[in-house]
Amino acid sequence: MVVGQVQSGKTSNYTGLINKASDAGYKLIIVLAGMHDSLRSQTQIRIDEGFLGFNSQRSLQYSNTNKIGVGFYNPLNGKTNQPIDLPANALTSSHLSGDFNRRVAQSAGIHLKSSDPIVAVVKKNGSILKNLISWLAVWGDKQPDGKIIIRSFPFLLIDDEADNASINVSKEKSFCNQWLHQSIAFFV
């Protein structure tokens, strides 16, 4: 858990965590970025610069011609001394209306089972989270009990605005609480 004042480096901290997780083989990173389009877009811009290395408003897939931030840093191959691209893909863009959309994700040709990591910066909004779950469900196997499981797929969930619209701990399950339980069942 990272707790801090405004402008104290929290986003930079978890962007570093995202990079380390990607290096360790995590394939899907979902950042829950509050409830407002402007905050979600601002967080996406920071993820574009610090993790993706490209402007997600122009494309959701890595491009060698669309570099920003860490995209300008390419480590060299020890044998050939040539730059190595470290591609990652996005399910969301930094545009104000760039939150997760299943049709956009499908048309971008992003596949959950690709070797490149995928990041999504989404609002805590019931319909957006439902769409994300249904997109993810396509990649899983349905179990006899009706649950869908995506096996052997490292997944990182970051709640950027844990103080806002977080999981309801009351006896009655909120949508976010149900979503978290469904998400945990997804990835085994």
DRENPA-3360 file (N, C-alpha, C; in nm, 2 decimals, always signed):
BEGIN
1 = MVVGQVQS = +0.08/-0.12/+0.00/+0.00/+0.00/+0.00/+0.09/+0.12/+0.00 ~ +0.06/+0.22/-0.09/+0.13/+0.35/-0.09/+0.03/+0.45/-0.05 ~ +0.07/+0.53/+0.06/-0.02/+0.64/+0.11/+0.07/+0.76/+0.11 ~ +0.01/+0.87/+0.06/+0.09/+1.00/+0.06/+0.00/+1.12/+0.02 ~ +0.06/+1.23/+0.04/-0.01/+1.36/+0.01/-0.02/+1.38/-0.14 ~ -0.10/+1.48/-0.18/-0.11/+1.51/-0.32/+0.03/+1.55/-0.37 ~ +0.06/+1.51/-0.49/+0.19/+1.53/-0.56/+0.31/+1.48/-0.48 ~ +0.30/+1.37/-0.41/+0.41/+1.31/-0.33/+0.48/+1.19/-0.40;
9 = GKTSNYTG = +0.44/+1.16/-0.52/+0.50/+1.05/-0.59/+0.43/+0.91/-0.59 ~ +0.31/+0.91/-0.55/+0.23/+0.78/-0.55/+0.22/+0.72/-0.69 ~ +0.19/+0.80/-0.79/+0.17/+0.74/-0.92/+0.31/+0.70/-0.98 ~ +0.41/+0.77/-0.95/+0.55/+0.73/-0.99/+0.58/+0.60/-0.92 ~ +0.55/+0.58/-0.80/+0.57/+0.46/-0.72/+0.51/+0.34/-0.79 ~ +0.38/+0.35/-0.81/+0.32/+0.23/-0.87/+0.35/+0.22/-1.02 ~ +0.39/+0.32/-1.09/+0.44/+0.30/-1.23/+0.57/+0.22/-1.22 ~ +0.65/+0.25/-1.13/+0.77/+0.16/-1.11/+0.73/+0.02/-1.08;
17 = LINKASDA = +0.63/+0.00/-1.00/+0.58/-0.14/-0.97/+0.53/-0.20/-1.09 ~ +0.46/-0.13/-1.18/+0.41/-0.19/-1.30/+0.53/-0.23/-1.39 ~ +0.63/-0.15/-1.40/+0.75/-0.19/-1.48/+0.81/-0.31/-1.43 ~ +0.83/-0.32/-1.29/+0.89/-0.44/-1.23/+0.80/-0.56/-1.26 ~ +0.67/-0.54/-1.24/+0.58/-0.66/-1.26/+0.59/-0.71/-1.41 ~ +0.59/-0.61/-1.50/+0.61/-0.65/-1.64/+0.74/-0.73/-1.67 ~ +0.84/-0.68/-1.61/+0.97/-0.75/-1.62/+0.97/-0.89/-1.56 ~ +0.88/-0.90/-1.46/+0.87/-1.03/-1.39/+0.77/-1.13/-1.46;
25 = GYKLIIVL = +0.71/-1.08/-1.57/+0.62/-1.17/-1.65/+0.47/-1.14/-1.63 ~ +0.43/-1.04/-1.56/+0.29/-1.01/-1.55/+0.24/-0.96/-1.68 ~ +0.13/-1.01/-1.73/+0.08/-0.98/-1.86/-0.04/-0.89/-1.87 ~ -0.11/-0.87/-1.76/-0.22/-0.77/-1.76/-0.21/-0.69/-1.63 ~ -0.22/-0.56/-1.65/-0.21/-0.46/-1.54/-0.34/-0.38/-1.55 ~ -0.42/-0.37/-1.45/-0.54/-0.29/-1.45/-0.52/-0.19/-1.34 ~ -0.54/-0.06/-1.37/-0.53/+0.05/-1.27/-0.67/+0.11/-1.26 ~ -0.73/+0.10/-1.14/-0.86/+0.16/-1.11/-0.83/+0.31/-1.08;
33 = AGMHDSLR = -0.87/+0.40/-1.16/-0.83/+0.54/-1.15/-0.94/+0.63/-1.11 ~ -1.01/+0.60/-1.01/-1.12/+0.69/-0.96/-1.24/+0.69/-1.05 ~ -1.32/+0.80/-1.03/-1.46/+0.80/-1.10/-1.47/+0.90/-1.20 ~ -1.37/+0.98/-1.23/-1.38/+1.10/-1.32/-1.30/+1.08/-1.45 ~ -1.35/+1.12/-1.56/-1.27/+1.11/-1.69/-1.14/+1.18/-1.68 ~ -1.14/+1.30/-1.62/-1.02/+1.38/-1.62/-0.91/+1.31/-1.53 ~ -0.94/+1.25/-1.42/-0.84/+1.18/-1.34/-0.79/+1.05/-1.41 ~ -0.88/+0.98/-1.47/-0.85/+0.86/-1.54/-0.75/+0.90/-1.66;
41 = SQTQIRID = -0.78/+1.00/-1.73/-0.70/+1.05/-1.85/-0.56/+1.09/-1.80 ~ -0.56/+1.16/-1.69/-0.43/+1.21/-1.63/-0.34/+1.09/-1.59 ~ -0.41/+0.99/-1.53/-0.33/+0.87/-1.49/-0.28/+0.80/-1.61 ~ -0.36/+0.79/-1.71/-0.32/+0.72/-1.84/-0.20/+0.79/-1.90 ~ -0.20/+0.92/-1.90/-0.09/+1.00/-1.96/+0.04/+0.96/-1.88 ~ +0.03/+0.95/-1.75/+0.15/+0.91/-1.67/+0.19/+0.77/-1.70 ~ +0.10/+0.68/-1.72/+0.13/+0.54/-1.76/+0.19/+0.53/-1.90 ~ +0.14/+0.61/-1.99/+0.19/+0.62/-2.12/+0.34/+0.66/-2.12;
49 = EGFLGFNS = +0.37/+0.76/-2.04/+0.51/+0.82/-2.03/+0.60/+0.72/-1.95 ~ +0.55/+0.66/-1.84/+0.64/+0.59/-1.76/+0.64/+0.44/-1.78 ~ +0.54/+0.38/-1.85/+0.54/+0.24/-1.88/+0.53/+0.20/-2.03 ~ +0.43/+0.25/-2.09/+0.40/+0.22/-2.23/+0.51/+0.27/-2.32 ~ +0.55/+0.40/-2.31/+0.65/+0.46/-2.39/+0.59/+0.51/-2.52 ~ +0.46/+0.52/-2.53/+0.40/+0.58/-2.65/+0.27/+0.65/-2.61 ~ +0.23/+0.74/-2.70/+0.10/+0.82/-2.68/-0.02/+0.73/-2.71 ~ -0.09/+0.69/-2.61/-0.21/+0.60/-2.64/-0.32/+0.67/-2.71;
57 = QRSLQYSN = -0.32/+0.80/-2.72/-0.42/+0.87/-2.80/-0.41/+0.84/-2.95 ~ -0.29/+0.81/-2.99/-0.26/+0.78/-3.13/-0.28/+0.63/-3.17 ~ -0.25/+0.55/-3.07/-0.26/+0.40/-3.10/-0.26/+0.33/-2.96 ~ -0.33/+0.21/-2.96/-0.33/+0.13/-2.84/-0.22/+0.03/-2.84 ~ -0.15/+0.02/-2.96/-0.04/-0.08/-2.97/+0.09/-0.01/-2.98 ~ +0.20/-0.08/-2.93/+0.33/-0.02/-2.94/+0.37/+0.02/-3.08 ~ +0.43/+0.13/-3.10/+0.47/+0.18/-3.23/+0.61/+0.24/-3.21 ~ +0.70/+0.21/-3.30/+0.84/+0.27/-3.29/+0.84/+0.41/-3.33;
65 = TNKIGVGF = +0.73/+0.46/-3.39/+0.72/+0.60/-3.44/+0.64/+0.69/-3.35 ~ +0.59/+0.64/-3.24/+0.50/+0.72/-3.16/+0.55/+0.73/-3.01 ~ +0.68/+0.74/-3.00/+0.75/+0.73/-2.87/+0.73/+0.86/-2.79 ~ +0.72/+0.83/-2.66/+0.72/+0.94/-2.55/+0.79/+0.87/-2.43 ~ +0.83/+0.96/-2.34/+0.88/+0.91/-2.21/+0.98/+0.80/-2.22 ~ +0.95/+0.68/-2.15/+1.04/+0.57/-2.15/+1.06/+0.51/-2.29 ~ +0.98/+0.54/-2.38/+0.99/+0.49/-2.52/+1.12/+0.53/-2.58 ~ +1.18/+0.64/-2.53/+1.31/+0.68/-2.59/+1.43/+0.61/-2.53;
73 = YNPLNGKT = +1.40/+0.53/-2.43/+1.51/+0.45/-2.37/+1.50/+0.31/-2.42 ~ +1.59/+0.27/-2.50/+1.60/+0.13/-2.55/+1.73/+0.07/-2.51 ~ +1.72/-0.03/-2.42/+1.84/-0.10/-2.39/+1.91/-0.16/-2.51 ~ +2.04/-0.18/-2.50/+2.11/-0.24/-2.62/+2.12/-0.39/-2.60 ~ +2.11/-0.47/-2.71/+2.13/-0.61/-2.71/+2.28/-0.63/-2.69 ~ +2.32/-0.71/-2.59/+2.46/-0.73/-2.56/+2.54/-0.80/-2.67 ~ +2.47/-0.87/-2.76/+2.55/-0.94/-2.87/+2.56/-0.85/-2.99 ~ +2.44/-0.79/-3.03/+2.44/-0.71/-3.16/+2.46/-0.56/-3.14;
81 = NQPIDLPA = +2.46/-0.52/-3.01/+2.47/-0.37/-2.98/+2.36/-0.29/-3.04 ~ +2.25/-0.35/-3.08/+2.13/-0.29/-3.14/+2.03/-0.26/-3.03 ~ +1.95/-0.15/-3.05/+1.84/-0.13/-2.95/+1.74/-0.24/-2.95 ~ +1.69/-0.27/-2.83/+1.58/-0.37/-2.81/+1.45/-0.29/-2.78 ~ +1.35/-0.32/-2.86/+1.22/-0.26/-2.83/+1.15/-0.34/-2.72 ~ +1.09/-0.28/-2.63/+1.02/-0.34/-2.52/+0.87/-0.31/-2.53 ~ +0.80/-0.37/-2.62/+0.66/-0.33/-2.65/+0.56/-0.37/-2.54 ~ +0.46/-0.29/-2.52/+0.35/-0.31/-2.44/+0.23/-0.26/-2.51;
89 = NALTSSHL = +0.11/-0.30/-2.47/-0.01/-0.25/-2.54/-0.11/-0.19/-2.43 ~ -0.20/-0.11/-2.48/-0.30/-0.05/-2.39/-0.44/-0.09/-2.43 ~ -0.53/-0.11/-2.34/-0.67/-0.13/-2.36/-0.75/+0.00/-2.35 ~ -0.68/+0.11/-2.30/-0.74/+0.24/-2.28/-0.65/+0.35/-2.34 ~ -0.70/+0.46/-2.36/-0.61/+0.57/-2.41/-0.62/+0.69/-2.32 ~ -0.53/+0.79/-2.34/-0.53/+0.91/-2.26/-0.63/+1.01/-2.30 ~ -0.71/+0.98/-2.41/-0.82/+1.07/-2.45/-0.92/+1.08/-2.33 ~ -0.99/+1.19/-2.32/-1.09/+1.20/-2.21/-1.20/+1.09/-2.22;
97 = SGDFNRRV = -1.23/+1.05/-2.35/-1.33/+0.94/-2.37/-1.26/+0.81/-2.40 ~ -1.13/+0.79/-2.35/-1.05/+0.68/-2.38/-1.06/+0.56/-2.28 ~ -1.17/+0.56/-2.20/-1.18/+0.45/-2.10/-1.21/+0.32/-2.18 ~ -1.21/+0.21/-2.11/-1.22/+0.08/-2.17/-1.35/+0.07/-2.25 ~ -1.33/+0.02/-2.38/-1.45/-0.01/-2.46/-1.42/-0.14/-2.54 ~ -1.51/-0.24/-2.52/-1.48/-0.37/-2.58/-1.46/-0.36/-2.73 ~ -1.54/-0.28/-2.80/-1.53/-0.27/-2.95/-1.39/-0.22/-2.99 ~ -1.35/-0.12/-2.91/-1.22/-0.06/-2.94/-1.11/-0.16/-2.92;
105 = AQSAGIHL = -1.11/-0.23/-2.81/-1.01/-0.33/-2.78/-1.01/-0.44/-2.88 ~ -1.13/-0.48/-2.93/-1.13/-0.59/-3.04/-1.08/-0.53/-3.17 ~ -1.11/-0.41/-3.20/-1.07/-0.36/-3.33/-0.92/-0.33/-3.33 ~ -0.86/-0.30/-3.21/-0.72/-0.28/-3.20/-0.64/-0.41/-3.22 ~ -0.70/-0.52/-3.21/-0.64/-0.65/-3.23/-0.55/-0.69/-3.11 ~ -0.58/-0.64/-2.99/-0.50/-0.68/-2.87/-0.55/-0.81/-2.82 ~ -0.46/-0.90/-2.80/-0.50/-1.03/-2.76/-0.44/-1.06/-2.62 ~ -0.52/-1.10/-2.53/-0.48/-1.12/-2.39/-0.37/-1.22/-2.38;
113 = KSSDPIVA = -0.36/-1.32/-2.47/-0.26/-1.42/-2.46/-0.14/-1.39/-2.54 ~ -0.12/-1.26/-2.58/+0.00/-1.22/-2.65/+0.12/-1.22/-2.55 ~ +0.24/-1.22/-2.60/+0.36/-1.22/-2.52/+0.38/-1.08/-2.46 ~ +0.33/-0.97/-2.51/+0.35/-0.84/-2.46/+0.25/-0.81/-2.35 ~ +0.30/-0.73/-2.25/+0.21/-0.69/-2.14/+0.10/-0.59/-2.19 ~ -0.01/-0.59/-2.12/-0.12/-0.51/-2.16/-0.16/-0.43/-2.03 ~ -0.19/-0.30/-2.05/-0.23/-0.22/-1.94/-0.37/-0.15/-1.97 ~ -0.45/-0.14/-1.87/-0.58/-0.07/-1.88/-0.60/+0.02/-1.76;
121 = VVKKNGSI = -0.62/+0.15/-1.79/-0.65/+0.25/-1.68/-0.80/+0.28/-1.69 ~ -0.88/+0.23/-1.60/-1.02/+0.24/-1.61/-1.08/+0.31/-1.49 ~ -1.20/+0.37/-1.51/-1.27/+0.44/-1.40/-1.34/+0.33/-1.32 ~ -1.38/+0.36/-1.20/-1.46/+0.28/-1.11/-1.60/+0.31/-1.15 ~ -1.65/+0.24/-1.26/-1.78/+0.26/-1.31/-1.83/+0.13/-1.35 ~ -1.95/+0.10/-1.30/-2.01/-0.04/-1.31/-2.02/-0.08/-1.46 ~ -2.06/+0.00/-1.55/-2.08/-0.05/-1.69/-1.94/-0.07/-1.75 ~ -1.84/+0.01/-1.72/-1.71/-0.01/-1.78/-1.65/-0.14/-1.72;
129 = LKNLISWL = -1.66/-0.16/-1.59/-1.60/-0.28/-1.53/-1.67/-0.40/-1.59 ~ -1.80/-0.40/-1.61/-1.88/-0.51/-1.66/-1.83/-0.54/-1.81 ~ -1.80/-0.44/-1.89/-1.75/-0.46/-2.02/-1.61/-0.52/-2.02 ~ -1.53/-0.47/-1.93/-1.39/-0.53/-1.91/-1.40/-0.68/-1.87 ~ -1.49/-0.71/-1.78/-1.51/-0.85/-1.74/-1.55/-0.93/-1.85 ~ -1.65/-0.89/-1.93/-1.70/-0.97/-2.04/-1.59/-0.98/-2.15 ~ -1.51/-0.88/-2.17/-1.39/-0.89/-2.27/-1.29/-1.00/-2.22 ~ -1.26/-0.99/-2.09/-1.17/-1.09/-2.03/-1.23/-1.23/-2.03;
137 = AVWGDKQP = -1.36/-1.24/-2.01/-1.42/-1.38/-2.01/-1.40/-1.46/-2.14 ~ -1.39/-1.39/-2.25/-1.36/-1.46/-2.38/-1.24/-1.54/-2.37 ~ -1.14/-1.50/-2.29/-1.01/-1.56/-2.29/-1.00/-1.67/-2.19 ~ -1.11/-1.70/-2.11/-1.10/-1.80/-2.01/-1.17/-1.92/-2.04 ~ -1.17/-2.02/-1.95/-1.23/-2.15/-1.97/-1.35/-2.15/-1.87 ~ -1.47/-2.19/-1.91/-1.58/-2.20/-1.83/-1.57/-2.33/-1.75 ~ -1.59/-2.31/-1.62/-1.59/-2.43/-1.53/-1.73/-2.49/-1.51 ~ -1.74/-2.61/-1.45/-1.87/-2.67/-1.43/-1.96/-2.58/-1.34;
145 = DGKIIIRS = -1.90/-2.51/-1.25/-1.98/-2.43/-1.16/-2.02/-2.29/-1.22 ~ -1.99/-2.27/-1.35/-2.02/-2.15/-1.42/-1.92/-2.04/-1.41 ~ -1.82/-2.05/-1.33/-1.71/-1.95/-1.32/-1.62/-1.96/-1.44 ~ -1.56/-1.85/-1.48/-1.47/-1.85/-1.59/-1.33/-1.83/-1.53 ~ -1.24/-1.91/-1.56/-1.10/-1.90/-1.51/-1.00/-1.88/-1.62 ~ -0.91/-1.79/-1.61/-0.80/-1.77/-1.70/-0.68/-1.82/-1.62 ~ -0.62/-1.93/-1.66/-0.51/-2.00/-1.59/-0.38/-1.95/-1.63 ~ -0.29/-1.95/-1.54/-0.14/-1.92/-1.57/-0.13/-1.79/-1.64;
153 = FPFLLIDD = -0.19/-1.69/-1.58/-0.19/-1.55/-1.64/-0.17/-1.45/-1.53 ~ -0.04/-1.41/-1.52/-0.01/-1.31/-1.41/-0.08/-1.18/-1.43 ~ -0.15/-1.13/-1.33/-0.24/-1.02/-1.33/-0.21/-0.93/-1.21 ~ -0.20/-0.79/-1.24/-0.18/-0.70/-1.13/-0.30/-0.60/-1.13 ~ -0.36/-0.58/-1.02/-0.47/-0.48/-1.00/-0.42/-0.37/-0.90 ~ -0.43/-0.25/-0.95/-0.39/-0.14/-0.87/-0.51/-0.04/-0.85 ~ -0.54/-0.01/-0.73/-0.65/+0.08/-0.70/-0.59/+0.22/-0.66 ~ -0.58/+0.30/-0.76/-0.52/+0.43/-0.75/-0.59/+0.53/-0.66;
161 = EADNASIN = -0.72/+0.51/-0.65/-0.80/+0.60/-0.57/-0.88/+0.52/-0.46 ~ -0.80/+0.45/-0.38/-0.86/+0.36/-0.28/-0.95/+0.43/-0.18 ~ -0.94/+0.56/-0.17/-1.02/+0.63/-0.08/-1.16/+0.67/-0.14 ~ -1.17/+0.64/-0.27/-1.29/+0.68/-0.34/-1.35/+0.57/-0.42 ~ -1.48/+0.53/-0.39/-1.55/+0.43/-0.46/-1.48/+0.29/-0.44 ~ -1.42/+0.27/-0.32/-1.36/+0.14/-0.30/-1.46/+0.03/-0.26 ~ -1.40/-0.08/-0.24/-1.49/-0.20/-0.21/-1.57/-0.18/-0.09 ~ -1.70/-0.21/-0.10/-1.79/-0.19/+0.01/-1.78/-0.32/+0.10;
169 = VSKEKSFC = -1.74/-0.29/+0.22/-1.72/-0.41/+0.32/-1.85/-0.44/+0.40 ~ -1.96/-0.38/+0.36/-2.08/-0.42/+0.43/-2.13/-0.56/+0.39 ~ -2.23/-0.61/+0.46/-2.28/-0.74/+0.43/-2.34/-0.75/+0.29 ~ -2.40/-0.64/+0.25/-2.46/-0.64/+0.11/-2.34/-0.61/+0.02 ~ -2.33/-0.69/-0.08/-2.21/-0.67/-0.18/-2.24/-0.56/-0.27 ~ -2.15/-0.47/-0.29/-2.15/-0.37/-0.39/-2.10/-0.42/-0.52 ~ -2.12/-0.35/-0.63/-2.07/-0.39/-0.76/-1.92/-0.41/-0.75 ~ -1.85/-0.31/-0.69/-1.70/-0.32/-0.69/-1.66/-0.45/-0.61;
177 = NQWLHQSI = -1.73/-0.48/-0.50/-1.70/-0.60/-0.43/-1.72/-0.72/-0.51 ~ -1.83/-0.73/-0.58/-1.86/-0.84/-0.67/-1.76/-0.85/-0.78 ~ -1.72/-0.74/-0.83/-1.62/-0.73/-0.94/-1.49/-0.79/-0.89 ~ -1.44/-0.75/-0.77/-1.32/-0.80/-0.72/-1.32/-0.95/-0.70 ~ -1.43/-1.00/-0.65/-1.44/-1.15/-0.63/-1.44/-1.22/-0.76 ~ -1.51/-1.16/-0.86/-1.51/-1.22/-1.00/-1.37/-1.22/-1.06 ~ -1.30/-1.11/-1.04/-1.17/-1.09/-1.09/-1.07/-1.20/-1.03 ~ -1.09/-1.22/-0.90/-1.00/-1.31/-0.84/-1.03/-1.45/-0.89;
185 = AFFV = -1.15/-1.48/-0.92/-1.19/-1.61/-0.98/-1.13/-1.63/-1.12 ~ -1.12/-1.52/-1.19/-1.07/-1.52/-1.33/-0.92/-1.57/-1.34 ~ -0.84/-1.53/-1.25/-0.70/-1.55/-1.26/-0.65/-1.65/-1.15 ~ -0.61/-1.77/-1.20/-0.57/-1.87/-1.10/-0.42/-1.91/-1.14;
% end
